[in-house]
Amino acid sequence: SGSDSSGCKSGPRCQSCTSVRTYSVVLSLSAGSSCCLTLSVILKSFNCSRAKPKKAEDEPVRRRSMRLQRAEPSGIPMPEVPAQSAAEEYPQVPAGPLPMVPEDQMENRKVTEDLLTTWMSITNVLVMLSRYQESLNSMSLSEERVKKVVRYRVCSMAIHPSESIVFVAAGDKTGQIGLWNVNCKSEEGAQVFVPHSSTVSCMHFSPCNPAHLLSLSNESLRCGDVTRAVFDEICRTEEDFSSFDFLEDNASTAIVGHWDGDVALVDRRTPGTSSELSADIGFKRTRTVHVHPVKKQYFIAAGSVDVCVYDVRYLKAKGNQPVSSLKGHTKSVASAYFSPVTGNRVVTVCADDKLRHNNNTGRWLTRFRAIWDPKQEECFVVGSMARPRQIEIFQDTGKLLHSFYNVDCLSSVCSINIVHPSKNILVGGNSSGRLHVF
């Protein structure tokens, strides 16, 4: 087909030329009398005839593949294959609850159980931690739960396991022991006793008989027996005691640490006030000792920069070797304690601030001791130098879970803290002899 007057060679269906041609028609119509001639000339100049379709015999025969003809290359037709139903390809799952059983259950049952157990355990940890944080948020401090129980600096505390009455014991640096019935609102709710003549550095209620309160000072280990209203003397030394812990659930034997580094075995059933064995464990100083909660033959000792685990069955006077040594601290270690349920973890407090926690209490404050919450394997409590004054709870990962504070009722550092074994109760003691019960 030829070209039009605009010089386009693409034919009448060229869209780029159509607008030009239409514009030419409008101009011609405006020319007056010659409009018809001009229009007819323009129309004639266009070749508006359509191309005739080619005859069918002229088209090449399209070749169909053997696959589309469903035939083998040899020309033999392929057998018909019945189409699979959707139900066979994707089985329908019945409605309602289904057992959590994988397809290959019979092949490897243990792998499945391990996988589901892991899922359940990590979920339980998160759920328990969430509930634990909720319980921490519910704990508060009020004015009637703050009381001066001993005259001087609080150096140790113990809390009675009773779930009906909050009953707390506190020991100070002069040998006083204060007993406080927190539920009693009168002044008679707290009384002070003087069973020691020096710092009461450690106290525990007997795990088998809470009527007994054992307390340790530099010179002696005593048992306060409320049934007889007496403080019995269990052991006495010329060397300074530092801490103790029970080796058995019946509280008949104990491991006692000395400030000069030695440890001693004490049996309450033996007559007299001397220890059964004094053992040199190679420490220059032993600040705390703590017995493993499950495997009672092991105890951990914290010293100058030493944190070691020993087997009490192999203790002798000299040449003792630790079962395990925990390395990493570069300054004085204040305490070390096993976790309360499994004993798989150990929390220590040291002046090197490894946890990015300010433990530099100085001369006038009792050194911090981080203690585990008996109800929570992964969380521990420690005092704080931060302002406003507070008591902090950390996860074993080092994450701060909660801070207890009350700007109206807590205005001092609580170096010594104790947690109730079954209730959501926390007690903090400061350097003026006051106890704060959250």
WOUR-V391546 format. One record per pair of residues at least 24 apart in sequence whose C-alpha atoms are under 10 Angstrom apart, sorted by the first residue. I is the first residue (numbers start at 1). GAP is how many residues later the second one is. D is the distance in Angstrom with one decimal. If there is no record, write none. Layout:
BEGIN
I:GAP:D ; I:GAP:D
END
This chain:
BEGIN
1:45:9.4 ; 1:46:6.8 ; 1:47:9.2 ; 1:48:9.0 ; 1:49:9.5 ; 1:50:9.0 ; 2:43:9.3 ; 2:44:8.4 ; 2:45:7.2 ; 3:42:8.5 ; 3:43:7.9 ; 3:44:8.4 ; 4:38:8.8 ; 4:39:9.9 ; 4:40:9.7 ; 4:41:6.2 ; 4:42:5.9 ; 4:43:8.1 ; 5:37:8.1 ; 5:40:7.0 ; 5:41:8.3 ; 11:35:8.5 ; 11:36:7.9 ; 11:37:9.0 ; 12:34:6.9 ; 12:35:7.2 ; 12:36:7.0 ; 12:37:9.6 ; 13:35:9.3 ; 125:253:9.5 ; 128:248:9.0 ; 129:247:8.7 ; 129:249:9.0 ; 129:250:9.3 ; 129:266:9.4 ; 129:272:9.4 ; 132:243:9.4 ; 132:244:8.2 ; 132:247:9.7 ; 132:269:9.6 ; 132:292:9.5 ; 133:260:9.9 ; 133:268:7.1 ; 133:269:7.4 ; 135:288:9.9 ; 135:289:7.0 ; 135:290:10.0 ; 136:257:9.2 ; 136:265:9.0 ; 136:266:7.1 ; 136:267:8.9 ; 136:268:8.5 ; 136:288:7.5 ; 136:289:9.2 ; 136:290:9.7 ; 136:302:9.4 ; 137:265:7.9 ; 137:266:9.2 ; 137:267:8.7 ; 138:286:8.8 ; 138:300:9.4 ; 139:265:8.2 ; 139:285:7.1 ; 139:286:7.4 ; 139:287:8.4 ; 139:298:9.3 ; 139:299:5.6 ; 140:264:7.6 ; 140:265:8.2 ; 140:266:8.1 ; 140:285:9.4 ; 140:286:9.5 ; 140:297:8.2 ; 140:298:5.0 ; 141:263:8.4 ; 141:264:7.8 ; 141:265:6.7 ; 141:267:9.4 ; 141:268:7.1 ; 141:269:8.3 ; 141:285:9.7 ; 141:286:9.9 ; 141:295:7.3 ; 141:296:6.3 ; 141:297:4.7 ; 142:264:8.3 ; 142:266:8.7 ; 142:267:6.6 ; 142:268:9.4 ; 142:294:8.7 ; 142:295:8.2 ; 142:296:7.9 ; 143:263:9.9 ; 143:265:8.2 ; 143:266:6.0 ; 143:267:9.2 ; 143:293:8.9 ; 143:294:9.6 ; 144:38:8.7 ; 144:39:9.6 ; 144:40:9.8 ; 144:41:7.5 ; 144:42:9.9 ; 144:265:9.4 ; 144:292:9.4 ; 144:293:9.2 ; 145:37:6.9 ; 145:38:8.9 ; 145:40:9.1 ; 145:264:9.0 ; 145:282:9.6 ; 145:290:8.0 ; 145:291:6.0 ; 145:292:5.4 ; 145:293:7.6 ; 146:36:9.1 ; 146:263:7.3 ; 146:264:8.5 ; 146:281:9.6 ; 146:282:9.6 ; 146:283:9.7 ; 146:288:6.8 ; 146:289:5.7 ; 146:290:4.7 ; 146:291:6.6 ; 146:292:9.3 ; 147:33:8.7 ; 147:35:8.9 ; 147:40:9.5 ; 147:42:9.8 ; 147:43:8.5 ; 147:282:9.8 ; 147:286:8.3 ; 147:287:5.3 ; 147:288:5.5 ; 147:289:6.9 ; 147:290:9.0 ; 148:30:9.1 ; 148:32:9.5 ; 148:42:8.6 ; 148:281:9.3 ; 148:282:9.5 ; 148:284:7.6 ; 148:285:5.4 ; 148:286:4.0 ; 148:287:6.3 ; 148:288:9.1 ; 149:27:9.6 ; 149:28:8.4 ; 149:29:5.4 ; 149:30:7.1 ; 149:31:6.9 ; 149:40:9.6 ; 149:41:6.3 ; 149:42:7.3 ; 149:43:7.2 ; 149:280:9.4 ; 149:283:9.3 ; 149:284:5.8 ; 149:285:5.8 ; 149:286:6.7 ; 150:24:9.5 ; 150:25:9.7 ; 150:26:6.6 ; 150:27:6.8 ; 150:28:5.4 ; 150:29:8.7 ; 150:30:9.9 ; 150:40:9.1 ; 150:41:8.6 ; 150:42:6.6 ; 150:43:9.1 ; 150:279:10.0 ; 150:281:9.9 ; 150:282:8.0 ; 150:283:4.7 ; 150:284:7.1 ; 150:285:9.0 ; 151:25:7.7 ; 151:26:9.5 ; 151:27:8.9 ; 151:41:8.8 ; 151:280:9.4 ; 151:281:6.9 ; 151:282:5.4 ; 151:283:8.5 ; 152:24:8.5 ; 152:278:9.1 ; 152:279:6.6 ; 152:280:5.3 ; 152:281:5.0 ; 152:282:8.8 ; 153:46:9.4 ; 153:211:8.7 ; 153:212:7.7 ; 153:213:7.4 ; 153:262:9.7 ; 153:263:9.9 ; 153:276:8.3 ; 153:277:6.5 ; 153:278:3.9 ; 153:279:5.1 ; 153:280:5.1 ; 153:281:8.4 ; 154:24:9.8 ; 154:45:9.2 ; 154:46:8.6 ; 154:47:9.0 ; 154:211:9.1 ; 154:212:7.4 ; 154:260:8.9 ; 154:261:8.2 ; 154:262:7.1 ; 154:263:9.8 ; 154:274:9.4 ; 154:275:5.8 ; 154:276:5.9 ; 154:277:5.6 ; 154:278:7.1 ; 154:279:5.3 ; 154:280:7.7 ; 154:281:8.6 ; 155:44:7.2 ; 155:45:6.3 ; 155:46:5.5 ; 155:47:7.6 ; 155:48:9.6 ; 155:210:9.3 ; 155:211:6.3 ; 155:212:8.7 ; 155:213:9.9 ; 155:260:8.3 ; 155:261:6.7 ; 155:262:9.8 ; 155:274:8.2 ; 155:275:8.6 ; 155:276:8.2 ; 155:278:9.1 ; 156:43:9.0 ; 156:44:6.5 ; 156:45:5.4 ; 156:46:5.3 ; 156:47:6.3 ; 156:48:9.4 ; 156:59:9.1 ; 156:60:9.5 ; 156:210:9.4 ; 156:213:10.0 ; 156:259:9.5 ; 156:260:6.4 ; 156:261:8.2 ; 156:262:9.0 ; 156:273:8.3 ; 157:43:9.2 ; 157:44:8.8 ; 157:45:7.2 ; 157:46:6.1 ; 157:47:7.9 ; 157:48:10.0 ; 157:58:9.5 ; 157:259:7.2 ; 157:260:7.1 ; 157:261:6.6 ; 157:262:9.9 ; 157:270:8.6 ; 157:271:8.7 ; 157:272:7.8 ; 157:278:9.6 ; 158:44:8.5 ; 158:45:5.8 ; 158:46:5.6 ; 158:47:6.7 ; 158:55:8.5 ; 158:56:9.5 ; 158:57:9.5 ; 158:259:8.9 ; 158:260:6.6 ; 158:261:8.7 ; 158:262:9.0 ; 158:269:9.3 ; 159:44:9.3 ; 159:45:8.0 ; 159:46:7.4 ; 159:51:9.9 ; 159:54:9.9 ; 159:259:6.9 ; 159:260:7.4 ; 159:261:6.3 ; 159:262:8.4 ; 159:266:9.6 ; 159:267:9.4 ; 159:268:8.4 ; 160:44:8.9 ; 160:45:6.6 ; 160:46:9.3 ; 160:47:9.8 ; 160:50:6.9 ; 160:51:9.1 ; 160:53:9.1 ; 160:260:7.6 ; 160:261:8.7 ; 161:44:8.3 ; 161:45:9.9 ; 161:46:8.8 ; 161:49:7.4 ; 161:258:10.0 ; 161:259:6.7 ; 161:260:6.3 ; 161:261:7.4 ; 161:262:8.8 ; 162:48:8.7 ; 162:258:8.9 ; 162:259:9.1 ; 162:260:8.7 ; 162:261:9.1 ; 163:257:8.9 ; 163:258:9.3 ; 163:259:7.4 ; 163:260:6.8 ; 164:259:9.8 ; 166:254:8.8 ; 166:257:9.6 ; 166:259:8.4 ; 166:271:9.2 ; 167:253:9.9 ; 168:250:9.3 ; 168:252:9.7 ; 168:259:8.3 ; 168:267:9.0 ; 168:269:9.5 ; 169:34:8.2 ; 169:35:9.1 ; 169:36:9.2 ; 169:44:8.7 ; 169:46:9.9 ; 169:266:9.8 ; 170:30:8.6 ; 170:31:9.9 ; 170:32:9.4 ; 170:33:8.1 ; 170:45:9.8 ; 170:246:9.6 ; 170:259:8.0 ; 170:263:8.3 ; 170:264:9.3 ; 170:265:8.3 ; 171:25:9.5 ; 171:27:10.0 ; 171:28:7.5 ; 171:29:5.1 ; 171:30:7.2 ; 171:31:7.9 ; 171:32:7.8 ; 171:44:8.3 ; 171:45:9.3 ; 171:46:9.3 ; 171:258:9.8 ; 171:262:8.8 ; 172:24:9.9 ; 172:26:8.5 ; 172:27:6.0 ; 172:28:5.7 ; 172:29:7.9 ; 172:45:9.8 ; 172:257:9.9 ; 172:259:8.8 ; 172:260:9.3 ; 172:261:7.2 ; 173:24:8.9 ; 173:25:6.2 ; 173:26:3.9 ; 173:27:6.1 ; 173:28:7.8 ; 173:44:9.1 ; 173:193:9.5 ; 173:258:9.6 ; 173:260:9.7 ; 174:24:4.8 ; 174:25:5.2 ; 174:26:7.4 ; 174:43:9.4 ; 175:24:5.1 ; 175:25:5.4 ; 175:26:9.1 ; 175:40:9.8 ; 175:41:9.4 ; 175:42:7.1 ; 175:43:9.3 ; 176:24:7.4 ; 177:26:9.7 ; 177:38:8.7 ; 178:255:9.2 ; 180:255:9.3 ; 182:253:10.0 ; 182:255:8.2 ; 193:38:9.9 ; 194:37:9.7 ; 195:25:9.6 ; 195:26:10.0 ; 195:27:7.9 ; 195:28:9.6 ; 195:29:8.7 ; 195:35:9.4 ; 195:36:6.7 ; 195:37:9.2 ; 195:38:9.4 ; 196:24:7.6 ; 196:25:9.1 ; 196:26:8.6 ; 196:35:9.7 ; 198:42:9.9 ; 199:42:9.8 ; 199:43:9.4 ; 200:41:9.7 ; 200:42:8.9 ; 200:43:9.3 ; 201:40:8.4 ; 201:41:6.3 ; 201:42:6.4 ; 201:43:9.3 ; 201:86:9.6 ; 201:87:9.6 ; 202:39:9.5 ; 202:40:7.5 ; 202:41:5.4 ; 202:42:6.9 ; 202:43:8.9 ; 202:86:9.1 ; 203:40:8.4 ; 203:41:8.2 ; 203:42:9.0 ; 204:40:8.9 ; 204:41:8.1 ; 204:42:9.0 ; 205:46:9.6 ; 206:40:8.5 ; 206:43:8.6 ; 206:44:7.9 ; 206:45:6.2 ; 206:46:9.4 ; 207:39:8.7 ; 207:41:9.2 ; 207:42:6.3 ; 207:43:6.9 ; 207:44:6.8 ; 208:40:9.7 ; 208:41:6.5 ; 208:42:5.4 ; 208:43:6.8 ; 208:44:9.7 ; 209:40:10.0 ; 209:41:8.2 ; 209:42:8.6 ; 212:39:9.9 ; 214:30:9.5 ; 214:31:9.9 ; 214:37:9.8 ; 215:28:9.2 ; 215:29:8.9 ; 216:25:7.2 ; 216:26:7.6 ; 216:27:6.7 ; 216:28:7.4 ; 216:40:9.1 ; 217:24:6.3 ; 217:25:7.2 ; 217:26:8.3 ; 218:24:6.5 ; 218:25:9.1 ; 218:40:8.6 ; 218:41:8.6 ; 220:53:8.9 ; 221:35:9.1 ; 221:45:9.6 ; 221:52:9.0 ; 222:51:10.0 ; 223:45:9.8 ; 233:35:9.7 ; 233:39:9.1 ; 233:40:7.0 ; 234:32:8.3 ; 234:33:8.5 ; 234:34:6.3 ; 234:35:9.3 ; 234:36:9.3 ; 234:37:9.0 ; 234:38:7.6 ; 234:39:5.4 ; 234:40:8.1 ; 234:41:9.1 ; 235:31:7.3 ; 235:32:9.0 ; 235:33:8.3 ; 235:36:10.0 ; 235:37:7.6 ; 235:38:4.1 ; 235:39:5.4 ; 235:40:6.6 ; 236:36:9.2 ; 236:37:5.5 ; 236:38:6.2 ; 236:39:8.1 ; 237:36:8.4 ; 237:37:7.3 ; 237:38:8.5 ; 241:45:9.1 ; 241:46:9.0 ; 241:47:9.9 ; 242:43:9.3 ; 242:44:7.1 ; 242:45:5.7 ; 242:46:6.6 ; 242:47:8.6 ; 243:43:8.4 ; 243:44:6.7 ; 243:45:5.3 ; 243:46:6.2 ; 243:47:8.6 ; 243:58:9.9 ; 244:43:9.7 ; 244:44:7.3 ; 244:45:5.9 ; 244:46:7.2 ; 244:47:9.1 ; 245:43:9.1 ; 245:44:6.6 ; 245:45:5.7 ; 245:46:6.3 ; 245:47:9.8 ; 245:54:8.9 ; 246:43:9.9 ; 246:44:8.3 ; 246:45:6.9 ; 246:46:9.9 ; 246:50:8.8 ; 246:53:9.9 ; 247:43:9.0 ; 247:44:6.4 ; 247:45:8.6 ; 247:46:9.4 ; 247:48:9.6 ; 247:49:5.9 ; 247:50:7.2 ; 247:51:8.7 ; 247:52:8.5 ; 247:65:9.0 ; 248:43:9.0 ; 248:45:9.6 ; 248:47:10.0 ; 248:48:6.7 ; 248:49:9.0 ; 249:44:9.6 ; 249:47:9.0 ; 254:36:10.0 ; 254:37:9.1 ; 255:34:7.3 ; 255:35:8.2 ; 255:36:8.1 ; 255:44:8.2 ; 255:57:8.5 ; 256:30:9.6 ; 256:32:8.7 ; 256:33:7.0 ; 256:34:9.3 ; 257:28:8.9 ; 257:29:5.9 ; 257:30:6.9 ; 257:31:6.5 ; 257:32:6.1 ; 257:33:9.5 ; 257:44:8.0 ; 257:45:9.5 ; 257:46:9.9 ; 258:25:9.8 ; 258:26:9.8 ; 258:27:7.2 ; 258:28:5.8 ; 258:29:7.4 ; 258:30:8.8 ; 258:31:9.5 ; 259:24:9.4 ; 259:25:8.1 ; 259:26:5.1 ; 259:27:5.3 ; 259:28:6.3 ; 259:29:9.2 ; 259:44:8.8 ; 260:24:5.9 ; 260:25:4.9 ; 260:26:6.7 ; 260:27:9.2 ; 260:43:9.6 ; 261:24:3.9 ; 261:25:4.5 ; 261:26:8.1 ; 261:40:9.4 ; 261:41:9.5 ; 261:42:7.3 ; 261:43:9.0 ; 262:24:6.9 ; 262:39:10.0 ; 262:55:9.3 ; 262:56:9.9 ; 263:26:8.5 ; 263:38:8.9 ; 263:52:9.4 ; 263:54:9.6 ; 264:51:9.5 ; 264:53:9.5 ; 265:47:8.7 ; 265:50:9.3 ; 277:38:8.5 ; 277:39:7.6 ; 277:40:7.2 ; 278:37:8.9 ; 278:38:7.7 ; 278:39:6.0 ; 278:40:9.1 ; 279:33:10.0 ; 279:36:6.5 ; 279:37:5.6 ; 279:38:4.3 ; 279:39:6.2 ; 279:40:8.7 ; 279:41:7.7 ; 280:35:8.7 ; 280:36:7.7 ; 280:37:5.8 ; 280:38:5.3 ; 280:39:7.1 ; 280:40:6.8 ; 280:41:9.8 ; 281:27:9.3 ; 281:29:8.7 ; 281:34:8.5 ; 281:35:8.9 ; 281:36:8.5 ; 281:37:7.3 ; 281:38:7.2 ; 281:39:5.3 ; 281:40:7.1 ; 281:41:7.9 ; 282:24:9.5 ; 282:36:8.6 ; 282:37:7.9 ; 282:38:7.4 ; 282:39:8.4 ; 282:40:9.5 ; 283:24:9.5 ; 283:25:9.6 ; 285:47:9.8 ; 285:48:9.9 ; 286:47:9.3 ; 286:48:9.2 ; 286:49:9.2 ; 287:45:9.8 ; 287:46:7.9 ; 287:47:6.4 ; 287:48:6.5 ; 287:49:8.9 ; 288:45:9.3 ; 288:46:7.5 ; 288:47:5.5 ; 288:48:6.7 ; 288:49:8.3 ; 288:81:9.7 ; 289:46:8.1 ; 289:47:7.5 ; 289:48:7.8 ; 290:45:9.3 ; 290:46:7.4 ; 290:47:5.8 ; 290:48:7.0 ; 291:46:8.2 ; 291:47:7.5 ; 291:52:9.2 ; 292:45:8.6 ; 292:46:6.2 ; 292:47:8.3 ; 292:48:8.3 ; 292:49:9.3 ; 292:50:8.3 ; 292:51:5.9 ; 292:52:9.0 ; 292:54:10.0 ; 293:45:7.4 ; 293:46:7.8 ; 293:47:6.2 ; 293:48:6.5 ; 293:49:6.7 ; 293:50:5.9 ; 293:51:9.6 ; 294:46:8.9 ; 294:47:7.6 ; 294:48:6.5 ; 294:49:6.9 ; 294:50:9.8 ; 295:47:9.1 ; 295:48:8.4 ; 298:24:10.0 ; 298:25:8.6 ; 299:24:9.8 ; 299:38:9.2 ; 299:39:8.8 ; 300:24:9.1 ; 300:25:9.3 ; 300:26:9.9 ; 300:35:9.8 ; 300:36:7.1 ; 300:37:7.2 ; 300:38:7.7 ; 300:46:9.0 ; 301:24:9.8 ; 301:34:8.2 ; 301:35:6.9 ; 301:36:8.6 ; 302:24:9.8 ; 302:30:9.2 ; 302:31:6.3 ; 302:32:7.0 ; 302:33:5.7 ; 302:34:5.7 ; 302:35:8.8 ; 302:46:8.3 ; 302:47:9.5 ; 302:48:9.9 ; 303:28:10.0 ; 303:29:7.2 ; 303:30:5.9 ; 303:31:7.3 ; 303:32:7.9 ; 303:33:9.1 ; 304:25:9.5 ; 304:26:9.1 ; 304:27:7.1 ; 304:28:4.7 ; 304:29:5.6 ; 304:30:8.0 ; 304:46:9.4 ; 305:24:6.0 ; 305:25:6.1 ; 305:26:5.6 ; 305:27:5.1 ; 305:28:5.5 ; 305:29:9.1 ; 305:45:8.4 ; 305:46:9.8 ; 306:24:9.1 ; 306:25:9.3 ; 306:26:8.3 ; 306:27:7.2 ; 306:30:9.9 ; 307:26:7.8 ; 307:28:8.8 ; 307:29:7.2 ; 307:30:10.0 ; 307:39:9.8 ; 307:41:8.5 ; 308:28:9.3 ; 328:24:9.8 ; 328:26:9.1 ; 329:24:9.2 ; 329:25:8.0 ; 330:24:9.6 ; 333:34:10.0 ; 333:36:9.7 ; 334:25:9.6 ; 334:33:6.8 ; 334:34:7.1 ; 334:35:6.6 ; 334:36:9.0 ; 335:32:9.2 ; 335:33:8.2 ; 335:34:5.7 ; 335:35:7.3 ; 335:36:8.9 ; 336:33:8.1 ; 336:34:7.9 ; 336:35:8.5 ; 337:32:9.2 ; 337:33:8.0 ; 337:34:6.9 ; 337:35:7.7 ; 338:33:9.0 ; 338:34:8.0 ; 338:39:9.7 ; 339:32:8.6 ; 339:33:6.1 ; 339:34:8.5 ; 339:35:8.1 ; 339:37:8.7 ; 339:38:5.9 ; 339:39:7.5 ; 339:40:8.7 ; 339:41:8.7 ; 339:57:9.7 ; 340:31:9.5 ; 340:32:6.6 ; 340:33:7.5 ; 340:34:5.5 ; 340:35:7.8 ; 340:36:7.7 ; 340:37:6.0 ; 340:38:9.1 ; 340:39:9.9 ; 340:81:10.0 ; 341:31:9.8 ; 341:32:10.0 ; 341:33:7.6 ; 341:34:8.2 ; 341:35:8.0 ; 341:36:5.9 ; 341:37:9.5 ; 342:35:7.5 ; 343:34:8.5 ; 344:33:9.1 ; 345:27:10.0 ; 345:32:8.5 ; 345:33:8.3 ; 345:51:8.3 ; 346:25:9.9 ; 346:26:9.2 ; 346:50:9.1 ; 347:24:7.5 ; 347:25:7.9 ; 347:32:9.7 ; 347:33:7.9 ; 347:49:8.0 ; 349:33:9.0 ; 354:44:9.8 ; 355:39:10.0 ; 355:42:9.5 ; 355:43:6.5 ; 355:44:9.4 ; 356:42:8.9 ; 357:25:9.6 ; 357:26:9.7 ; 357:27:7.9 ; 357:28:8.7 ; 357:29:9.5 ; 357:41:9.6 ; 358:25:9.4 ; 358:26:7.1 ; 358:27:6.4 ; 358:28:8.2 ; 359:24:8.4 ; 359:25:7.5 ; 359:26:7.5 ; 359:56:9.7 ; 360:24:9.7 ; 360:25:8.2 ; 361:24:7.4 ; 361:52:8.9 ; 361:54:8.3 ; 364:67:7.6 ; 365:48:8.0 ; 365:49:8.9 ; 365:50:7.1 ; 365:51:9.9 ; 365:65:8.0 ; 365:66:5.9 ; 365:67:9.5 ; 366:47:9.4 ; 366:48:8.7 ; 366:49:5.7 ; 366:50:7.4 ; 366:63:9.7 ; 366:64:8.1 ; 366:65:7.0 ; 367:47:9.9 ; 367:48:6.2 ; 367:49:8.0 ; 368:45:9.8 ; 368:46:8.5 ; 368:47:4.9 ; 368:48:6.5 ; 368:49:8.9 ; 369:46:7.2 ; 369:47:6.6 ; 369:48:7.9 ; 370:24:9.6 ; 370:45:9.3 ; 370:46:8.6 ; 370:47:8.2 ; 370:48:9.7 ; 371:45:9.2 ; 371:46:7.6 ; 371:47:7.4 ; 371:48:8.4 ; 372:24:9.7 ; 372:46:8.9 ; 372:47:8.2 ; 373:45:8.3 ; 373:46:6.0 ; 373:47:8.0 ; 373:48:7.6 ; 373:49:9.6 ; 373:51:9.8 ; 373:53:9.3 ; 374:44:9.7 ; 374:45:7.1 ; 374:46:7.4 ; 374:47:5.2 ; 374:48:7.6 ; 374:49:9.8 ; 375:44:8.9 ; 375:45:8.4 ; 375:46:6.2 ; 375:47:6.4 ; 375:48:8.5 ; 375:49:9.0 ; 376:45:9.7 ; 380:39:9.6 ; 381:35:9.6 ; 381:36:7.3 ; 381:37:8.2 ; 381:38:8.3 ; 381:45:9.2 ; 382:32:8.6 ; 382:33:7.4 ; 382:34:7.8 ; 382:35:7.0 ; 382:36:9.5 ; 382:46:9.5 ; 383:30:6.9 ; 383:31:5.5 ; 383:32:5.0 ; 383:33:6.9 ; 383:34:7.3 ; 383:45:8.2 ; 383:46:9.5 ; 383:47:9.7 ; 384:28:9.7 ; 384:29:6.6 ; 384:30:7.3 ; 384:31:7.5 ; 385:27:9.0 ; 385:28:6.4 ; 385:29:8.8 ; 385:30:9.1 ; 386:27:8.6 ; 387:24:8.8 ; 387:25:9.2 ; 387:26:9.3 ; 388:24:8.8 ; 388:25:9.6 ; 389:24:6.0 ; 389:25:8.2 ; 390:24:7.5 ; 390:38:9.5 ; 391:24:8.7 ; 391:25:9.7 ; 391:26:8.3 ; 391:35:9.4 ; 391:36:9.6 ; 391:37:7.6 ; 404:34:7.9 ; 405:33:9.2 ; 406:32:9.9 ; 409:27:8.3 ; 410:24:10.0 ; 410:25:9.8 ; 410:26:7.6
END
